[in-house]
Amino acid sequence: MPVGRKRKHNKALPRRVYLRSGTYWFAHPGGKWIKLGRTERDMYTALANLESDRPGTMQAHFQRYRKKILPQKAKSTQVEQGRQLTRLVKVFGEMLPNEVKPSHVAKFLRSYPAPVQANRHIALLSDVFSTMISVWIVDGVERNPCQGIKRNKETPRTRYVEDIEFLAVQEKAPHHIQILMDLAYSTGLRQFVLRNLKRILRWMGYTLKQAKVGRNLFLNGHPCS
């Protein structure tokens, strides 16, 4: 799979088109070189025909995912995965789905400069393929090339946040975030649990209400200290 290196010569040529020994060639994303002709006119004609024969590229599916699936996710996820989709387009965009091989996925994991972020990109790529297979039922797409590929090793962060750092951030945070920070500090609950605390308590048969802004919370009618 081409790694997208900047060309040093013939910079005015279309992307993936190269002039070698008087002949124009198209560097296919799958690794094959396709002859386009010896004149610029022949080259542009052949290139137009080649592109018209490549409907349903990964770029089109990435765009569809961005419009249909991404808006269903949390705002922060939309921002992060939106950036990841842009990077994935640069690497896999011109390929057809059945041209994306496990070896291409493995190469991306090895070559991306940030190993953990590489894992996140491939997790998103895997979800795109899963959506194409199970939701959109795209013709010719029957396998997910990301499955079975060993991801980069991730080491959990163990840095201790000092009290002065915690208080500095809390002081700048909105009131509801300050409350969540206090709950997290006091209970050690995970972020997911804290964000869904009201729903979890309701499921357990409890009610959680706040009388007025700045006043105590009441759990089943009793004030929370």
Rosetta silent file (secondary structure, phi, psi, omega in degrees, C-alpha in Angstrom):
SEQUENCE: MPVGRKRKHNKALPRRVYLRSGTYWFAHPGGKWIKLGRTERDMYTALANLESDRPGTMQAHFQRYRKKILPQKAKSTQVEQGRQLTRLVKVFGEMLPNEVKPSHVAKFLRSYPAPVQANRHIALLSDVFSTMISVWIVDGVERNPCQGIKRNKETPRTRYVEDIEFLAVQEKAPHHIQILMDLAYSTGLRQFVLRNLKRILRWMGYTLKQAKVGRNLFLNGHPCS
SCORE:     score description
SCORE:     0.000 S_00000001
   1 L     0.000  126.242  179.229    0.000    0.000    0.000 S_00000001
   2 L   -58.404  143.822 -175.988    1.524    3.360   -0.946 S_00000001
   3 L   -98.151    7.694  173.745    2.455    5.401    2.086 S_00000001
   4 L    73.231   33.285  178.388    1.632    8.783    0.556 S_00000001
   5 L   -68.283  145.921  178.604    5.161   10.190    0.318 S_00000001
   6 L   -68.002  133.405  179.393    5.469   13.651   -1.213 S_00000001
   7 L   -73.437  145.072 -179.555    6.613   13.468   -4.817 S_00000001
   8 L   -96.319  -22.960 -177.725    9.935   15.093   -5.665 S_00000001
   9 L  -130.313  161.192  177.303    9.404   15.395   -9.433 S_00000001
  10 L    51.555   48.935 -175.516    6.482   16.115  -11.815 S_00000001
  11 L   -66.769  -16.982 -178.752    4.545   17.830   -9.025 S_00000001
  12 L   -82.114   -8.871 -178.330    1.924   19.128  -11.477 S_00000001
  13 L   -72.427  154.145  176.359    0.720   15.607  -12.309 S_00000001
  14 L   -59.438  161.262 -179.250   -2.540   14.270  -10.829 S_00000001
  15 L   -60.459  136.777  178.857   -2.340   12.307   -7.608 S_00000001
  16 L    69.683    8.873  176.264   -0.864    8.791   -7.999 S_00000001
  17 E  -103.358  133.146 -177.267    0.158    9.520  -11.600 S_00000001
  18 E  -133.912  148.170  177.475    3.856    9.212  -12.482 S_00000001
  19 E  -106.446  116.911 -179.220    5.909    9.691  -15.649 S_00000001
  20 E  -130.887  120.875  177.948    8.467    6.956  -16.213 S_00000001
  21 L    52.549   42.352  175.925   10.571    6.552  -19.362 S_00000001
  22 L    81.084    4.898 -179.254    8.139    8.633  -21.391 S_00000001
  23 E  -123.916  138.249  177.854    5.020    6.738  -20.230 S_00000001
  24 E   -87.709  135.641 -179.542    2.384    7.826  -17.712 S_00000001
  25 E  -129.086  147.298  174.143    1.447    5.311  -15.013 S_00000001
  26 E  -106.342  124.027  179.357   -1.219    5.231  -12.318 S_00000001
  27 E   -85.124   98.220 -178.316   -0.092    3.794   -8.954 S_00000001
  28 L   -64.129  137.806 -179.789   -3.115    1.732   -7.922 S_00000001
  29 L   -56.309  -25.604  179.273   -3.745    1.742   -4.120 S_00000001
  30 L   -78.980   -3.363  177.312   -3.667   -2.043   -4.192 S_00000001
  31 L   107.945   -8.473 -178.428   -0.058   -1.972   -5.408 S_00000001
  32 L   -88.991  143.004  176.538   -0.613   -2.472   -9.148 S_00000001
  33 E  -100.932  128.047 -176.611    0.763   -0.011  -11.737 S_00000001
  34 E  -113.516  127.481 -178.492   -1.624    0.798  -14.605 S_00000001
  35 E   -74.656  130.982 -177.987   -0.367    2.199  -17.896 S_00000001
  36 E  -108.271  -16.489 -179.445   -2.155    5.410  -18.956 S_00000001
  37 E   128.007  177.635 -175.300   -0.381    6.290  -22.214 S_00000001
  38 L  -103.675  -14.583  178.456    2.509    8.314  -23.550 S_00000001
  39 L  -112.906  159.921  179.147    0.831   11.716  -24.070 S_00000001
  40 H   -62.265  -37.736  179.776   -0.906   13.981  -21.575 S_00000001
  41 H   -62.317  -45.897  178.254   -4.148   13.682  -23.540 S_00000001
  42 H   -63.365  -37.659 -177.930   -4.032    9.884  -23.380 S_00000001
  43 H   -63.976  -48.591 -177.765   -3.133   10.067  -19.709 S_00000001
  44 H   -68.026  -35.151  177.751   -6.083   12.265  -18.721 S_00000001
  45 H   -65.639  -47.105 -179.635   -8.500   10.239  -20.849 S_00000001
  46 H   -65.264  -37.032 -179.933   -7.353    6.940  -19.355 S_00000001
  47 H   -66.421  -40.757  178.140   -7.404    8.418  -15.851 S_00000001
  48 H   -63.294  -42.321  178.179  -10.988    9.648  -16.279 S_00000001
  49 H   -65.287  -38.109 -179.405  -12.076    6.212  -17.494 S_00000001
  50 H   -65.232  -43.431 -179.105  -10.261    4.548  -14.620 S_00000001
  51 H   -70.193  -32.290  178.987  -11.925    6.743  -12.011 S_00000001
  52 H   -70.956  -20.436  179.354  -15.371    6.287  -13.536 S_00000001
  53 L   -91.192   10.534 -176.248  -14.941    2.519  -13.156 S_00000001
  54 L  -123.145   58.668  176.406  -14.298    2.812   -9.414 S_00000001
  55 L   -72.810  159.887  175.122  -17.646    3.546   -7.746 S_00000001
  56 L    67.142   37.277  176.862  -18.087    2.820   -4.067 S_00000001
  57 L   -70.393  167.993  179.224  -14.544    3.583   -2.957 S_00000001
  58 H   -60.078  -32.010  178.597  -13.726    3.678    0.735 S_00000001
  59 H   -58.563  -42.359  179.153  -13.846    7.469    0.567 S_00000001
  60 H   -64.243  -40.083 -179.780  -17.555    7.278   -0.336 S_00000001
  61 H   -71.671  -36.473  174.959  -18.238    4.869    2.525 S_00000001
  62 H   -60.719  -42.853 -179.654  -16.264    7.018    4.983 S_00000001
  63 H   -65.078  -39.527  178.042  -18.363    9.998    3.928 S_00000001
  64 H   -64.387  -41.355  177.929  -21.562    8.006    4.348 S_00000001
  65 H   -62.761  -41.467 -179.728  -20.448    6.925    7.826 S_00000001
  66 H   -61.539  -37.764 -176.713  -19.663   10.547    8.692 S_00000001
  67 H   -83.728  -36.693 -171.488  -23.171   11.661    7.689 S_00000001
  68 H   -96.362  -39.129 -171.416  -25.253    8.702    8.910 S_00000001
  69 L   -99.891  -44.045 -174.985  -23.481    7.161   11.911 S_00000001
  70 H   -57.459  -40.552 -179.593  -21.285    9.836   13.475 S_00000001
  71 H   -62.132  -16.056  179.656  -24.171   12.197   14.409 S_00000001
  72 H   -81.347   -8.112 -175.514  -25.590    9.428   16.626 S_00000001
  73 L   -98.742  169.364  178.618  -22.517    9.538   18.875 S_00000001
  74 L   -60.128  152.760 -176.141  -21.490   11.884   21.680 S_00000001
  75 H   -57.412  -44.255 -179.343  -20.219   15.313   20.629 S_00000001
  76 H   -64.074  -36.290  177.952  -16.674   14.642   21.819 S_00000001
  77 H   -68.030  -38.796  178.573  -16.672   11.342   19.915 S_00000001
  78 H   -59.283  -42.531 -178.895  -17.918   13.089   16.776 S_00000001
  79 H   -65.754  -50.127 -176.394  -14.996   15.518   16.908 S_00000001
  80 H   -65.418  -47.853 -178.286  -12.332   12.876   17.551 S_00000001
  81 H   -72.874  -23.770  173.201  -13.637   10.307   15.063 S_00000001
  82 H   -62.590  -41.283  176.556  -14.213   13.036   12.496 S_00000001
  83 H   -66.583  -41.292 -179.575  -10.480   13.707   12.581 S_00000001
  84 H   -63.989  -39.437  177.840   -9.735   10.002   12.417 S_00000001
  85 H   -62.190  -38.792  178.773  -11.967    9.592    9.358 S_00000001
  86 H   -61.168  -41.040  178.576  -10.067   12.381    7.617 S_00000001
  87 H   -69.531  -39.119  179.838   -6.789   10.522    8.218 S_00000001
  88 H   -64.752  -35.312  177.764   -8.284    7.192    7.128 S_00000001
  89 H   -60.680  -40.667 -178.420   -9.466    8.771    3.870 S_00000001
  90 H   -63.775  -30.267 -176.667   -5.890    9.800    3.070 S_00000001
  91 H   -93.122  -46.015 -172.534   -4.683    6.204    3.478 S_00000001
  92 H  -111.353   -4.336 -169.680   -7.584    4.025    2.328 S_00000001
  93 L   -55.524  -38.343 -174.837   -9.888    6.493    0.531 S_00000001
  94 L   -86.971   -2.652 -178.629   -9.084    5.537   -3.062 S_00000001
  95 L   -88.662  149.431  169.277   -9.307    1.801   -2.452 S_00000001
  96 L   -79.121  152.717 -176.960  -12.376   -0.329   -3.007 S_00000001
  97 H   -53.231  -40.860 -177.908  -13.573   -2.162    0.123 S_00000001
  98 H   -76.935   -2.075  175.757  -12.471   -5.569   -1.160 S_00000001
  99 H   -92.333  -13.427  179.134   -8.998   -4.165   -1.849 S_00000001
 100 L   -80.858  110.905 -175.861   -8.373   -3.388    1.829 S_00000001
 101 L  -102.691  158.783  174.764   -6.436   -6.395    3.105 S_00000001
 102 H   -55.095  -32.015  178.995   -5.416   -7.357    6.644 S_00000001
 103 H   -65.128  -33.911  177.037   -1.828   -6.649    5.590 S_00000001
 104 H   -67.177  -41.163  179.016   -2.787   -3.014    4.874 S_00000001
 105 H   -63.551  -45.350  179.902   -4.354   -2.724    8.319 S_00000001
 106 H   -62.633  -38.411  179.838   -1.279   -4.250    9.969 S_00000001
 107 H   -65.505  -40.046  177.434    0.996   -1.887    8.050 S_00000001
 108 H   -61.042  -44.578 -179.911   -1.010    1.112    9.246 S_00000001
 109 H   -60.958  -37.150 -178.838   -0.714   -0.092   12.845 S_00000001
 110 H   -76.547  -34.790 -170.385    3.051   -0.459   12.497 S_00000001
 111 H   -93.459  -21.556 -178.039    3.722    2.801   10.643 S_00000001
 112 L   -66.228  133.613 -172.075    1.438    5.285   12.404 S_00000001
 113 L   -64.853  -24.790  179.943    3.638    7.409   14.723 S_00000001
 114 L  -112.093  104.170 -173.874    1.309    7.146   17.753 S_00000001
 115 H   -56.328  -41.962 -178.778    0.635    3.456   18.568 S_00000001
 116 H   -68.237  -42.849  178.275   -2.418    4.055   20.774 S_00000001
 117 H   -65.892  -31.792  174.847   -3.996    6.421   18.275 S_00000001
 118 H   -60.053  -42.171  176.350   -3.283    3.860   15.558 S_00000001
 119 H   -59.042  -42.447 -178.895   -5.416    1.412   17.558 S_00000001
 120 H   -65.903  -39.063  178.008   -8.231    3.971   17.720 S_00000001
 121 H   -62.281  -44.568 -177.832   -8.100    4.552   13.964 S_00000001
 122 H   -71.347  -32.019  174.537   -8.309    0.837   13.226 S_00000001
 123 H   -62.343  -39.488  177.453  -11.138    0.418   15.732 S_00000001
 124 H   -68.964  -43.431  177.648  -13.039    3.063   13.765 S_00000001
 125 H   -59.344  -40.293  178.120  -12.135    1.447   10.445 S_00000001
 126 H   -62.263  -40.172  179.412  -13.409   -1.856   11.816 S_00000001
 127 H   -67.800  -35.834  176.233  -16.697   -0.216   12.799 S_00000001
 128 H   -60.960  -46.498  179.117  -17.041    1.249    9.309 S_00000001
 129 H   -64.963  -40.951  178.992  -16.630   -2.221    7.792 S_00000001
 130 H   -61.627  -39.038  178.049  -19.026   -3.759   10.319 S_00000001
 131 H   -66.823  -41.714  178.644  -21.611   -1.122    9.390 S_00000001
 132 H   -61.193  -36.850 -175.803  -21.074   -1.765    5.674 S_00000001
 133 H   -80.823  -47.017 -170.694  -21.589   -5.495    6.216 S_00000001
 134 H   -95.884  -25.054 -176.256  -24.428   -5.624    8.746 S_00000001
 135 L  -105.816  -53.263 -177.555  -26.344   -2.371    8.239 S_00000001
 136 L   -85.108  -20.265 -178.923  -25.825   -1.143    4.689 S_00000001
 137 L    49.607   61.802 -178.968  -25.231   -4.625    3.199 S_00000001
 138 L   -73.583  129.753 -179.587  -22.793   -3.307    0.590 S_00000001
 139 L   -58.342  134.265  176.170  -22.411   -5.645   -2.383 S_00000001
 140 L    84.067   -4.819  179.476  -19.107   -7.496   -2.430 S_00000001
 141 L  -105.971  104.271 -176.483  -18.229   -6.658    1.175 S_00000001
 142 L  -124.172   -0.681 -177.322  -18.408   -9.850    3.219 S_00000001
 143 L  -140.041  154.310  177.251  -15.392   -9.617    5.500 S_00000001
 144 L  -107.453  108.591 -175.727  -13.864   -7.176    7.946 S_00000001
 145 L   -67.490   -9.519 -179.583  -10.099   -6.901    7.264 S_00000001
 146 L   -86.553  -16.305 -177.663   -9.529   -5.502   10.763 S_00000001
 147 L   -72.769  137.783  178.137  -10.652   -8.649   12.534 S_00000001
 148 L    84.097   -1.642  179.785   -7.904  -10.875   13.876 S_00000001
 149 L   -89.026  125.288 -179.347   -5.246   -8.171   13.570 S_00000001
 150 L   -69.637  125.323 -179.172   -3.174   -7.770   16.733 S_00000001
 151 L   -81.313  165.985  176.807   -3.344   -4.187   17.969 S_00000001
 152 L   -66.855  146.931 -179.904   -0.475   -2.189   19.399 S_00000001
 153 L   -68.733  136.284  178.254    0.255   -2.714   23.082 S_00000001
 154 L  -117.564  132.071  178.520   -1.259   -0.098   25.366 S_00000001
 155 L  -105.985  120.577 -179.940    0.116    0.730   28.800 S_00000001
 156 L   -59.304  142.358  178.169   -2.414    2.218   31.266 S_00000001
 157 L   -74.053  134.810 -176.933   -1.508    5.635   32.576 S_00000001
 158 L  -122.351   10.072 -177.959   -0.468    5.542   36.243 S_00000001
 159 L   -65.338  132.760  179.106    0.480    9.177   36.886 S_00000001
 160 L   -85.951  128.498  178.510   -0.902   10.472   40.196 S_00000001
 161 L   -84.842  119.203 -178.911   -2.773   13.773   39.958 S_00000001
 162 L   -69.347  154.568 -178.993   -1.641   16.043   42.783 S_00000001
 163 H   -57.910  -39.890 -178.039   -4.240   17.828   44.927 S_00000001
 164 H   -64.664  -34.379  176.875   -3.100   21.232   43.729 S_00000001
 165 H   -69.599  -44.322  179.789   -3.659   20.158   40.109 S_00000001
 166 H   -59.073  -47.671 -177.122   -7.088   18.716   40.894 S_00000001
 167 H   -68.029  -34.364  179.742   -8.209   21.894   42.688 S_00000001
 168 H   -64.886  -41.817  178.303   -6.839   24.163   39.949 S_00000001
 169 H   -69.958  -43.104 -177.803   -8.908   22.368   37.302 S_00000001
 170 H   -61.756  -36.678 -179.473  -11.986   22.163   39.540 S_00000001
 171 H   -61.861  -33.199 -178.303  -11.874   25.898   40.209 S_00000001
 172 H   -88.322  -13.906 -173.381  -12.157   26.619   36.472 S_00000001
 173 L   -79.739  155.363  173.409  -14.808   23.962   35.759 S_00000001
 174 L   -61.572  163.011 -173.961  -18.590   24.560   35.545 S_00000001
 175 H   -58.794  -43.851 -176.883  -20.598   23.840   38.689 S_00000001
 176 H   -67.637  -30.414  176.868  -21.944   20.456   37.533 S_00000001
 177 H   -72.186  -35.733  176.536  -18.433   19.308   36.610 S_00000001
 178 H   -59.807  -41.114  178.544  -17.185   20.355   40.047 S_00000001
 179 H   -63.982  -44.124  179.430  -19.829   18.110   41.606 S_00000001
 180 H   -63.081  -38.270  178.724  -18.825   15.202   39.375 S_00000001
 181 H   -64.461  -40.222  177.384  -15.170   15.726   40.276 S_00000001
 182 H   -64.182  -42.186  178.811  -16.029   15.606   43.976 S_00000001
 183 H   -62.960  -43.449 -179.573  -18.034   12.418   43.462 S_00000001
 184 H   -63.925  -41.520 -178.990  -15.208   10.830   41.493 S_00000001
 185 H   -66.350  -39.561 -174.755  -12.655   11.826   44.144 S_00000001
 186 H   -79.272  -33.775 -172.258  -14.821   10.558   47.025 S_00000001
 187 H  -107.936  -24.378 -176.185  -16.107    7.322   45.493 S_00000001
 188 L    74.284   14.348 -179.862  -13.560    6.291   42.852 S_00000001
 189 L   -68.697  151.234  177.932  -16.418    5.567   40.445 S_00000001
 190 L   -71.923  158.681 -178.013  -15.676    5.359   36.744 S_00000001
 191 H   -58.335  -41.098 -178.415  -16.631    8.208   34.425 S_00000001
 192 H   -60.715  -42.245 -179.156  -19.346    6.122   32.725 S_00000001
 193 H   -65.757  -43.179 -179.184  -21.022    5.385   36.073 S_00000001
 194 H   -63.336  -41.153 -178.991  -20.924    9.026   37.156 S_00000001
 195 H   -68.490  -23.027 -179.259  -22.418   10.228   33.882 S_00000001
 196 L  -114.154   22.298 -174.029  -25.262    7.734   34.233 S_00000001
 197 H   -60.662  -44.033 -178.466  -25.652    7.960   38.006 S_00000001
 198 H   -60.945  -42.529  179.737  -29.210    9.299   37.956 S_00000001
 199 H   -66.882  -39.655 -179.853  -30.349    6.513   35.632 S_00000001
 200 H   -66.098  -43.925  179.300  -28.583    3.842   37.707 S_00000001
 201 H   -63.732  -39.325  178.274  -30.120    5.100   40.961 S_00000001
 202 H   -62.791  -40.200  178.658  -33.569    5.169   39.371 S_00000001
 203 H   -64.064  -30.956  179.399  -33.059    1.576   38.227 S_00000001
 204 L   -83.402   -3.538  178.145  -32.154    0.676   41.839 S_00000001
 205 L    96.664   11.426  179.949  -35.365    2.298   43.094 S_00000001
 206 L  -103.565  158.421  173.346  -33.905    5.582   44.332 S_00000001
 207 L  -120.270  141.147 -178.020  -34.807    9.143   43.402 S_00000001
 208 E  -126.811  115.441 -177.648  -32.255   11.940   43.149 S_00000001
 209 E  -132.213  155.321  175.223  -33.490   15.544   43.202 S_00000001
 210 E  -120.609  123.366 -175.156  -32.013   18.976   43.751 S_00000001
 211 L   -65.539  -54.287  179.323  -34.240   21.483   45.538 S_00000001
 212 L  -145.032  162.142  178.766  -32.561   24.667   44.264 S_00000001
 213 L   -61.123  128.965  178.982  -29.350   25.644   42.562 S_00000001
 214 L    88.718   -6.552  179.605  -26.543   25.556   45.102 S_00000001
 215 L   -95.936  175.740 -177.583  -28.593   23.576   47.640 S_00000001
 216 L   -67.322  154.826  170.309  -28.140   19.980   48.787 S_00000001
 217 E   -83.916  148.033  179.426  -29.077   16.954   46.726 S_00000001
 218 E  -118.255  125.129  178.311  -31.840   14.759   48.144 S_00000001
 219 E  -109.045  113.619 -175.724  -31.742   10.965   47.855 S_00000001
 220 L    52.360   39.184  176.162  -35.159    9.418   48.553 S_00000001
 221 L    87.691   -6.632 -178.146  -36.110   12.567   50.389 S_00000001
 222 E  -108.247  135.662 -179.449  -33.000   12.702   52.585 S_00000001
 223 E   -65.235  141.614  176.834  -30.248   15.320   52.084 S_00000001
 224 L   -91.994  125.514 -179.513  -26.906   14.059   50.820 S_00000001
 225 L   -78.760    0.000    0.000  -24.012   15.331   52.908 S_00000001
